[in-house]
Amino acid sequence: MQSSIQDYMQTLGKHAKAAAQFLAAASTKTKNDALLAIHEALIAQKDQILAANAVDMNNGRANQLDAALLDRLELNAARFDGMLQGLKDVIGLKDPIGEITDMSYRPSGIQLGKMRVPLGVVGMIYESRPNVTLEAASLALKSGNAIILRGGSEALASNQALAQAIQTALQQIDFPAAAVQVVATTDRAAVGELITLTDYVDVIIPRGGKGLIQRISNDARIPVIKHLDGNCHVFVDAEADFTKALPIAVNAKTHRYGVCNAMETLLVDQAIAATFLPKVAPYYLEKQVELRGCEKTQAILGQNVIAATEEDWGTEYLAPILAIKVVDDMNHAIQHINHYGSHHTDAIVTENFSKVQRFLACVDSSSVIINASTRFADGFEYGLGAEIGISTDKIHARGPVGLEGLTSQKWIVFGHGEIRQ
């Protein structure tokens, strides 16, 4: 069996490499035509795709998946329409491939610049969300990359149904079907093979739980674009406008629980804590959010708060649980965020511009937000059309990874017969 998995993954890799060569030279129109064909195929096969997702949901409930995983797994009619809209948005995005920048002449007479090019073959490993299959495929195609997608076993039926629609669409327009391949086996050995296909795969993007990301980061022999978790913060400063702070603090936590840009810790300046916390707590309690607070938070809110532990400050709950800490000032908040946070997304609510500047400079996160919810840290909201993931790395992409994050640059040199003296 191990040998057959190796052969299977090698075959996927070879086919992807060949498709990547086609994609590297494909015009924007050719790529957009492929995406339009996929759009039409998804509409035609909507009922089959939703039925397949219902199978996954039933299996998930039977296997006692937690609420956050089930939420990410569900592909209802509204989310299906959202996928279609995201696909259309990607079609409308500017194609970055072939863009030439920084042209200049050197004293030797040569002219040089940089041209944006695809990465080549992307290996994507992800859990739960079947919408990631389409988002990743559309972004890869538009940016000129072939992609090998390996979803989780809990979403097998959904991903296979989506793969069927995508493959059908590409074959109908004589576009290399191997440009988008979905791994058909749930054998974990396939992941081990994918992350070591150095002859064929150029970058690995894992998207899922912390355990998955750590395994990929430790074992991959191919460059990885990743984030381990989304331990996001909102800091309500002493000079915050409560008409902004209250809805931001509530939305950041309760808009959706099982997402990486949800707030997990609320930090409140001690100067306003006794006023702000009694105003915001009822909103959380109404939504049955469990509150875990520091001693000062407990003193203010009483029995509505469980004592927070050291572990709480570093936990990504992905659930209706919120840690609350009263901090001395903004500097204390920054120290807390940089120490306990995951460098994903952190926000401040304040009317003091000097504090805004310091927060922006000192918080070491891929997205730093001023007077808005952390839920905006998203490729769609950032105008990327969709995202293939959110990177908390500093090289080569950071934050939501869209089209440009799936490209690189190469130097190009134009000469007129010059030789090196």
C-alpha positions in Angstrom: 0.0 0.0 0.0 2.8 2.4 0.9 4.4 1.8 -2.5 1.1 2.5 -4.3 0.6 5.7 -2.4 4.1 6.8 -3.4 3.4 6.0 -7.0 0.1 7.7 -6.9 1.5 11.0 -5.4 4.5 10.9 -7.9 2.0 10.7 -10.7 0.0 13.6 -9.4 3.3 15.6 -9.1 4.4 14.8 -12.6 1.1 15.8 -14.1 1.0 19.0 -12.0 4.5 19.9 -13.2 3.5 19.5 -16.8 0.3 21.6 -16.3 2.4 24.3 -14.6 4.5 24.7 -17.7 1.3 25.3 -19.7 0.0 27.8 -17.1 3.2 29.8 -17.0 2.6 30.9 -20.6 -1.2 31.0 -20.5 -2.9 34.4 -21.2 -5.2 36.1 -18.8 -8.1 35.3 -21.1 -7.2 31.6 -21.2 -7.1 31.4 -17.4 -10.3 33.4 -17.0 -12.1 31.2 -19.5 -11.1 28.2 -17.3 -12.5 29.9 -14.3 -15.7 30.8 -16.1 -16.1 27.2 -17.1 -15.7 26.1 -13.5 -18.3 28.6 -12.5 -20.8 27.2 -14.9 -20.0 23.6 -13.9 -20.5 24.4 -10.2 -23.9 25.9 -11.0 -24.8 22.8 -13.0 -23.7 20.4 -10.3 -24.9 22.4 -7.3 -27.4 19.8 -6.1 -24.8 17.0 -6.2 -22.3 19.1 -4.3 -24.7 20.1 -1.6 -25.9 16.5 -1.3 -22.3 15.4 -0.9 -21.7 17.9 1.8 -24.8 16.6 3.6 -23.2 13.2 3.7 -20.0 14.7 5.2 -22.1 16.6 7.8 -24.0 13.5 8.8 -20.7 11.6 9.1 -19.3 14.4 11.1 -22.1 14.4 13.6 -21.9 10.6 13.9 -18.2 10.9 14.5 -18.9 13.6 17.1 -16.9 16.4 15.5 -17.1 19.5 17.7 -19.3 22.5 16.8 -16.4 24.6 15.4 -15.4 21.8 12.9 -19.0 21.2 11.9 -19.4 24.9 11.2 -16.4 25.0 9.0 -17.5 21.8 7.2 -21.0 23.0 6.4 -21.6 24.1 2.8 -25.2 25.5 2.8 -26.9 27.3 -0.1 -25.7 30.7 1.1 -22.1 29.6 1.4 -22.3 28.0 -2.0 -23.4 31.3 -3.5 -20.6 33.0 -1.6 -18.2 30.6 -3.2 -19.5 31.4 -6.7 -19.2 35.1 -5.9 -15.7 34.6 -4.7 -14.9 32.9 -8.0 -16.3 35.7 -10.0 -14.3 38.2 -7.9 -11.1 36.3 -8.8 -12.0 36.4 -12.5 -12.3 40.2 -12.2 -9.0 40.7 -10.4 -5.9 42.0 -12.3 -3.6 39.3 -13.4 -0.2 39.9 -11.8 1.7 37.5 -14.0 4.1 39.1 -16.5 4.0 42.5 -14.8 7.4 44.2 -15.2 8.6 46.7 -12.6 11.7 48.6 -11.5 13.1 49.0 -15.0 16.4 50.9 -15.0 19.6 51.3 -17.1 23.0 50.4 -15.7 26.2 52.1 -16.6 27.2 49.1 -18.8 24.2 49.9 -21.0 22.0 46.9 -20.0 18.5 47.6 -18.9 17.1 45.5 -16.1 13.9 45.0 -14.1 11.8 42.4 -12.3 9.0 40.3 -13.8 6.3 38.7 -11.7 6.0 34.9 -12.3 4.1 31.9 -10.9 5.6 29.8 -8.1 4.9 26.7 -10.1 3.2 23.8 -8.3 1.4 24.5 -5.0 0.6 21.7 -2.6 -2.4 22.5 -0.3 -3.2 20.5 2.8 -6.3 21.6 4.7 -9.0 20.5 7.0 -12.8 20.8 7.1 -13.8 23.8 4.9 -14.7 22.5 1.4 -14.9 26.1 0.2 -11.1 26.2 0.4 -11.0 23.7 -2.5 -12.5 26.2 -4.8 -10.8 29.3 -3.4 -7.4 27.6 -3.6 -8.0 26.3 -7.1 -9.2 29.6 -8.5 -6.4 31.6 -7.0 -3.8 29.1 -8.2 -5.2 29.1 -11.8 -5.4 32.9 -12.0 -1.8 33.2 -10.7 -0.6 30.7 -13.2 0.1 27.8 -10.7 -0.9 24.2 -10.8 -2.2 22.9 -7.5 -2.5 19.6 -5.7 -5.3 19.7 -3.0 -5.4 17.3 -0.1 -8.5 18.0 2.1 -9.4 16.3 5.3 -11.2 13.0 5.5 -14.2 14.7 7.2 -14.8 16.6 3.9 -14.0 13.8 1.5 -17.4 13.6 -0.3 -17.7 17.4 -0.6 -14.2 17.8 -2.0 -14.6 14.9 -4.5 -17.8 16.5 -5.7 -16.1 19.8 -6.2 -13.2 18.1 -7.9 -15.5 16.4 -10.3 -17.1 19.7 -11.3 -13.7 21.4 -11.7 -12.2 18.5 -13.8 -15.3 18.4 -16.0 -15.1 22.1 -16.7 -11.4 22.1 -17.6 -11.7 19.0 -19.8 -14.5 20.6 -21.8 -12.4 23.6 -22.8 -9.2 21.5 -23.5 -7.4 23.1 -20.5 -5.0 20.7 -18.7 -7.1 19.0 -16.1 -4.0 18.3 -14.0 -3.8 22.1 -13.3 -6.2 21.3 -10.4 -5.9 17.8 -8.8 -7.7 16.7 -5.6 -6.0 13.8 -3.8 -8.6 11.0 -3.8 -7.2 9.0 -0.8 -7.6 9.8 2.9 -4.5 7.7 3.7 -2.2 10.0 5.8 0.8 8.6 4.0 -0.3 10.8 1.0 0.4 13.9 3.1 3.9 12.6 3.9 4.6 12.0 0.2 3.2 15.4 -0.9 5.4 17.4 1.4 8.5 15.7 0.1 7.8 15.8 -3.6 10.8 18.1 -4.1 11.1 17.3 -7.9 7.5 18.5 -8.6 6.1 20.8 -5.8 7.4 24.3 -5.2 5.6 25.3 -2.1 3.3 23.7 0.6 0.4 25.6 2.2 -1.1 23.9 5.2 -4.4 25.3 6.5 -6.0 23.8 9.6 -5.4 23.0 13.2 -2.2 23.6 15.1 -1.3 20.0 15.1 -1.5 19.7 11.3 0.6 22.9 10.8 3.3 21.8 13.2 3.5 18.4 11.5 3.9 19.9 8.1 6.4 22.5 9.3 8.5 19.9 11.0 8.4 17.3 8.2 8.2 19.2 4.9 11.2 19.3 2.6 9.6 22.0 0.6 9.1 25.7 1.6 6.0 26.2 3.7 3.6 29.2 3.9 1.7 28.8 7.2 0.1 30.1 10.3 0.0 28.0 13.5 -3.1 29.5 15.1 -5.2 32.7 15.4 -4.9 33.9 18.9 -6.2 37.4 18.2 -6.7 40.4 20.6 -8.7 43.5 20.8 -7.3 46.2 23.2 -9.8 48.8 24.4 -7.7 51.9 25.3 -8.5 54.4 28.0 -9.2 56.9 25.2 -11.6 54.6 23.3 -14.9 55.8 22.0 -17.4 53.3 23.6 -19.8 53.7 20.7 -17.0 52.0 18.6 -15.5 49.8 21.2 -18.7 47.9 22.2 -19.7 46.7 18.7 -16.1 46.0 17.8 -15.5 43.9 20.9 -18.8 42.0 20.4 -18.4 41.4 16.7 -14.8 40.3 16.9 -15.8 37.5 19.2 -19.3 36.5 18.3 -19.7 37.0 14.6 -18.3 33.5 14.0 -16.5 31.4 16.6 -14.6 28.8 14.5 -12.5 31.1 12.5 -8.9 32.2 12.8 -9.6 35.9 12.9 -12.0 35.8 15.8 -10.9 37.6 19.0 -9.8 35.2 21.7 -8.6 37.7 24.3 -10.1 41.1 25.2 -7.6 43.5 26.8 -9.1 46.5 28.6 -7.2 49.6 30.0 -7.6 49.7 33.8 -8.6 53.3 33.6 -11.9 52.4 32.0 -12.3 48.8 32.9 -14.8 49.4 35.7 -17.0 51.3 33.2 -16.5 49.3 30.0 -16.6 45.7 31.2 -20.1 46.0 32.8 -21.3 47.4 29.5 -19.9 44.7 27.2 -20.3 41.6 29.4 -24.1 41.4 29.0 -23.7 41.0 25.2 -21.4 38.0 25.7 -23.6 36.5 28.3 -26.6 36.9 26.1 -24.8 34.8 23.5 -23.7 32.3 26.1 -20.0 33.1 25.8 -18.0 31.7 28.7 -15.9 34.5 30.2 -12.5 33.7 31.7 -10.9 36.7 33.4 -7.9 38.0 35.5 -8.4 38.9 39.1 -9.3 42.5 38.2 -11.9 41.3 35.7 -13.4 39.0 38.3 -13.6 41.8 40.8 -15.5 43.9 38.4 -17.8 41.3 36.9 -18.1 38.9 39.8 -19.6 35.4 39.4 -20.1 35.8 35.7 -16.4 35.2 35.2 -14.3 32.1 35.6 -10.7 32.6 36.8 -8.3 32.6 33.8 -5.2 30.5 33.9 -1.9 31.1 32.3 -2.9 28.7 29.5 -5.9 30.8 28.6 -3.8 33.8 27.4 -2.2 31.6 24.7 -5.2 29.6 23.6 -7.1 29.8 20.3 -10.5 28.6 21.5 -12.4 28.6 18.2 -15.5 28.4 20.5 -17.8 30.7 22.5 -15.1 31.3 25.2 -13.3 34.6 25.8 -10.4 35.5 27.9 -10.4 39.0 29.5 -7.5 40.8 31.0 -7.3 44.3 32.6 -4.0 45.8 31.6 -2.1 48.8 33.1 -1.9 50.7 29.8 -1.2 50.4 26.1 2.4 49.4 26.6 1.3 46.6 28.9 -1.2 45.5 26.2 1.5 45.5 23.5 3.7 43.4 25.7 0.9 40.9 26.3 0.0 40.6 22.6 3.6 40.1 21.5 4.2 37.5 24.2 1.0 35.5 24.1 -0.3 36.2 20.6 0.2 34.2 17.4 1.2 37.2 15.2 -2.1 36.8 13.3 -4.4 39.8 13.8 -4.6 42.3 16.7 -6.7 45.5 17.1 -6.8 48.7 19.2 -9.8 50.9 19.8 -8.6 54.4 20.7 -9.1 58.1 19.6 -5.4 58.9 20.4 -3.5 59.1 17.1 -0.1 58.9 18.9 -1.1 55.6 20.5 -2.3 54.4 17.1 1.2 55.1 15.6 2.9 53.3 18.5 0.5 50.3 18.3 1.1 50.0 14.6 4.9 50.1 15.0 5.2 47.8 18.0 2.6 45.0 17.5 4.3 42.2 15.6 1.3 40.7 13.7 0.5 40.1 10.1 -2.6 42.4 10.4 -2.8 45.3 12.9 -6.3 46.9 13.0 -7.3 50.4 14.2 -10.9 50.9 15.4 -12.4 47.9 13.6 -13.1 44.3 14.2 -10.4 41.6 13.8 -13.0 39.8 11.5 -11.8 42.0 8.7 -8.5 40.1 8.4 -9.6 38.1 5.4 -8.7 38.0 1.8 -12.2 38.8 0.5 -12.4 41.8 2.9 -8.9 43.0 1.8 -10.0 43.0 -1.8 -8.0 39.9 -2.8 -11.1 38.2 -4.1 -10.3 35.1 -2.1 -7.4 33.8 0.0 -5.5 30.6 0.0 -4.7 31.1 3.6 -3.3 33.6 6.1 0.4 33.6 6.7 2.0 34.6 10.0 5.5 34.0 8.5 7.6 37.0 7.4 8.9 35.4 4.3 7.7 35.2 1.6 4.1 36.3 2.1 2.4 37.7 5.2 -1.2 38.1 6.1 -4.0 37.0 3.7 -2.4 35.3 0.7 -4.0 36.1 -2.5 -2.8 36.3 -6.1 0.4 38.2 -5.5 1.3 35.9 -2.6 1.3 33.0 -5.0 3.9 34.6 -7.3 7.5 35.4 -7.2 9.8 37.8 -9.2 12.7 37.1 -11.4 15.3 39.6 -12.7 15.1 40.3 -16.4 17.9 41.9 -18.4 17.7 43.6 -21.8 20.9 44.1 -23.7 22.1 45.6 -27.0 25.2 43.4 -27.5 26.9 44.5 -24.3 29.7 42.3 -22.8 31.2 42.3 -19.3 34.5 44.3 -19.2 
